[in-house]
Amino acid sequence: MKLLARRTLIQAAVAAAAALTVAGAFAQAPIVIKFSHVVAPDTPKGKGALRFKELAEQRTNGRVKVEIYPNSQLYKDKEEMEALQLGSVQMLAPSLAKFGPLGVKEFEVFDLPFLFKDDAAFRGITEGPLGADLFKKLEPKGIKGLAYWDNGFHQMSANKPLHKVEDFKGLKMRIQSSKVLDAEMRALGAIPQVMAFSELYQALQSGVVDGTEGVASNFYTQKTYEVQKHMTISNHGHLAYAVIVNKKFWDGLPADIRTALEASIKDSTTYANAIAATENAQALDKIKASGKVTVYPLTPAETTEWKKALMPVHHDMESRVGKATIEAAYKATGFTAPK
């Protein structure tokens, strides 16, 4: 009996030691953050994500590991938000148009045509109370907003020149899933086509759509300029992203880890916003140098005509976006409707 009891004690001790070893190994395992996005690594958003990875891993001394999945490697536009809510990924940086289909329609205020006269006007929203209020509306959806990343102004492209409003008539134009963008294209006389960003090049190449809107850095890195003949520098819209995280995951992080990640997000946001204008200017120069696209700016008269056609969209979207939200955006940006 004594021998049996002794063996039992030894086995229990061995099991306890093994359990402690396993527990120690798990305790030392890094916290993995899967960060998914739909654009190329060498875009402002792609570079911002890589800078966040670098800072987060450095400042947590390896206790956090950030895995970046660009170019829709894991999920397409429509899929990634659900994946975040389910916890299949922890972080995303979707364009702001993605939150309307999620049920937070107020975010579509960012899509109103000609709302922003410059980057400072855009930051009047994102760095002010309206930007913070919009992030709060995501929390009931299980999403925590961390930062806004700017990527500059939208331009138009197509396989025909787009100078006048009448030039859009009947064109199938790819848009993101936004009722404001849908209304914008219809106001111009075009036929809006909602399509995942990852499918755009092939759709343009095959003629499924005739044109699109976007920023120069995305036109260049996705090579869409190879399958479009004309590009109009219209600055009619603004592209930006929200860096978001699964709220349950975020709230469950140790406080010191969360503090380090907040600092990393803040610094990577400064970096991403700083390079956006430069990256778009360089991309536009490369597109022009390719000789594959005719690039031209709108004249003042053409801009006035576009604005006249598009301003009714602001009023029409009050019932969807909310009149109070639109008025708050006007105040934050200094926007005044043209007479």
N, C-alpha and C positions, 0 to 999 in steps of 0.2 A: 504493500500500500504506500509506504514511504517513497519507494522508487517511482511508483506511478504518479504520486503527488508532485514529486520533484520534476519529472518529465513534463507534467502539465504546466508547472510554473515556468519552466524553461521555454516551452512552446509559446506560452502567453507573452513572455518577455520578448521573444524573437518577433512575434506578431506585432507587438506594440512598437518595437524599434522600426520594423518595416513600415508600419503605418506612419510613424513620425517622419521617416525618410521620404515617403510618397507625399505626405502633406507639405514637407519642406520644398520638394521639387515643384509642387503645384503653386506654392506661395511665391516661388521665384520665377515662375512662368510669366512672360510679359502679357500685358493686356493688349489684345489685338484689336485695332480699329481698321475695318475695311472701308476705304474711301473710294466710292465709285463715281465716275462722271462720263460724259458722252463725247468730249472733244479730245483733240490731240494733246500729247504731253507738252509740245512746244508752243502752246497758246498761253495767253495770260492766266486763264483758269488752270491749265495744266501745270504751269510753272508755280502758281500759287499753292496748288496742292502739294507739289514736291517740296516747296519751302516749308510748308506746315509739317510735313513728315520729318524733314531734317531737324527742325526746331523742337518738335514734340519728343522725338527720340533722344535728342541731346539733353533737353531740360529735365527729362524724367529718368535720366541715367539708364536708359534701356528698359525701364519698367513698362513702357508703352512701345508697341510696334505698329507702325502705320503701313498698311498695304494699299497701294494706289492701283486702281483699275480704270484706265482711260479708254476712250474710243468705244464705249458701250460694250466692253469685254464681258461684263457680267449682265447688265440690264440695259434695255432700250429706254427711251424717254418715258413711255407709259408705264413701264414695269418698275422703274427704280424707286418711285415713291412708296409703292406697296411693299417693296422689299425692305425699305427703311423702317416702315411701321411694324413689320413683322420681325425686325431684328436680324434679317439676313445680311444686311450691311449696317454699319453704324453711322456713316457720314455720307452726305451728298453735297453737290453744289449745283442744283438745278437752276435754270433761268427762272425769273420771277413769274413768267407766264404759266408755269407748271402748277401754281397753287390755286388757280381758278377751278380747274376740274376736280381738285381735292375738296372744294367747297368753301374756300376762303377767297371769295370773288373780289374782295377789296384790293388784292395784289394786282389785279388787272389795270389799276390806275397807272401803273408804270408803262402800260402799252399805249396810252393815249397819244395820238400823233402830235408831233411838234410841241410836246409838253416841256421839254428841256431845251433851253437855248445853249447850254454849255454843261461841262462836267460839274461845275460848282452848283448849278441848279439841281442836278441829280442828287448831289450829296446833301442838299437842303432837306431832302426827304429822308435819305438813309441814315444820316447822322443826327436827325432831329426826332421829336416826339412821335411823328407819324410812322417813321420806320420802326420804332420800338413798339408802338401799338399794333402794327401789323404782325410783328413776331409773336406777340402775346396771343394773337388769334390762332396761331398754329398749335399751341400747347394742348388744347383739348383733342387734337388729332394725334397726340403722342409724339410731337415734333418740337424740338428746341431750336430756335434760330440763334446763330452765333455771330454772323457777320454778313455784310453785303459786299460783294465784289463787283466792281465796275468793269465793263468791257467796251465802253464807247458807243458810238452812233451807228445805227443801221443804215445801210445803203440798199439800193434795189439793183437786181440784175435780171436780164432776160435775153432772149435770142433776137430781140428787136430793140431799137432805141426807145428809151422811156423819157421823153421830154415833157410832153403834155399829158393831161389826165386822159384824154381820148386814146392815147397809146396803150393804155391798160385794157381796153375793151376786149373781153373774151379770153384774156390770158389766164391760164391755170397757174396760180401762184402758191407755192408752198408756204405754209405758216405753221407756227406752233399752235397748240390747242388753247386758243384764247378768243373769247367772244368779241373782245375789242379789236383784235387783229383781223378777225373774220369780217367785222363791220367795216374796218378800214379798207380792206381789199374790195369789198362790195361797193363802197363809196367811190372807189376809183374806177369801177366798172369791170374789175377782175373777178375770177372765180377762185375763191380760197380753197386750198387743199391741205388739210392737216396731215402731217407726215413726220415720222421719226427722223431725227437728224442723221442717223446712221444710214438711212435709205436715200438721202437726198441726191448724192452724186449719181447713182444709177438712174434715179427718176429723171434727173435733168438730161443725162446722156441718152436715155431711151425716149424722151419726149413725153413721159407720163405727166410731167409738169413743165411749164414754159419758163418759169423764173422763180425767184425767191427774194427774200430780204435777209440781210445779215451784216456782220462786221467784217472788215477786210482780213483780219487775222484768221478768221474761220474760212473765208473764201479761199485764202491761200493754203492753209494747212490741210484742208479737206479737198483741195484741187478742183473746187467747183468752177473756178475761173477757166478751166480747160474745156468745160462743156457749156459755157455761156459766151455770147458774143459781145454783150453790152453791159456796162455797169454805170449806174447813175449815182453820183455823190449827192445824196438827198438829205442826209441827216434828219430824216423824218421820225425816227424812233431811237430808242436807247436800249442796249442790251446789258443786262446785269444778272448776277447770280446771288442766291442766298446760300451760305454755308450752313447746313442744318445737320442735326444729330438726333438719333433716337433718344427721346427724353428719358425713358426708363433706364437706358444704358448710362446716360450722362449723369442722372441723379444718383445712380448706384456707384459711381466712381469715388475712390478715396478723395477727401477734400484737397490734399496736397497735389494729387495728380490733376484734378480738375483745374486748380489754380495755374499749374504749369501749362496745361492745354489752352486755357483762356489767354494766357500771355502769348503763346505760340500762334493762336488764331489772330490776335491783334497785330502781331508783327508781320505775319504772312499776308494779312489784309492790306497793310500799308505797302508792302512789296508789290502785290498783285495789282493794286490800283495805280501805283506809280508807273508800272511798265505798260499798262494797257494802251495809252495814247501812242507811246513809242512803237510798240509792237504793231499796232494797226497802221501807223504811218509807213513803217518799213515794209509791211506786207503789201500795202497799196503800191509802193514803189516797185516791188518785185512783180506784182501783177501787171503793172504798166510795162515793165521791161520785157515781160514774156512775149508781148506783141500779139497775144491771143484774144485780148479783149479791148474794145474801145471804151475808155473811161472818160467821163465828162461830168462836171458839176452842173447842178441846176442854175439857171440864171435867176436873178431876183424876180423877174416877171413869172417865170415858171414856178418858183417857190410860192409866190402869192397865189397862183392858180391851184396848186396842190393844197395849200392851206385852206382855201375857200371850199374846196371839195371835201376836205377831211374834218373841218371844225364841227359839222353837225354830229359827228361820232361822239364828241365830248358830251353833248346834251343827251343823245340817245342812250348812252351808257350809264346815265345817272341812276336808272332803275336797277341796274345790275351791280355796279361798283359802289353806288351810294353817293348821293349828292354831297353829304358831309365830308366823305373821303376825298372827293374831287376838289371841293373847296379848300380842304386842308392842304392838298397837293399844290393848288394854285398859290396859296399863301407861302408855302415852303420854297417854291421855285421862283416866285415872282412872276408867274405867268399871267398874261392878260390876253384875252381872246382878240384876234384881229377884227377890225370893224369892216 
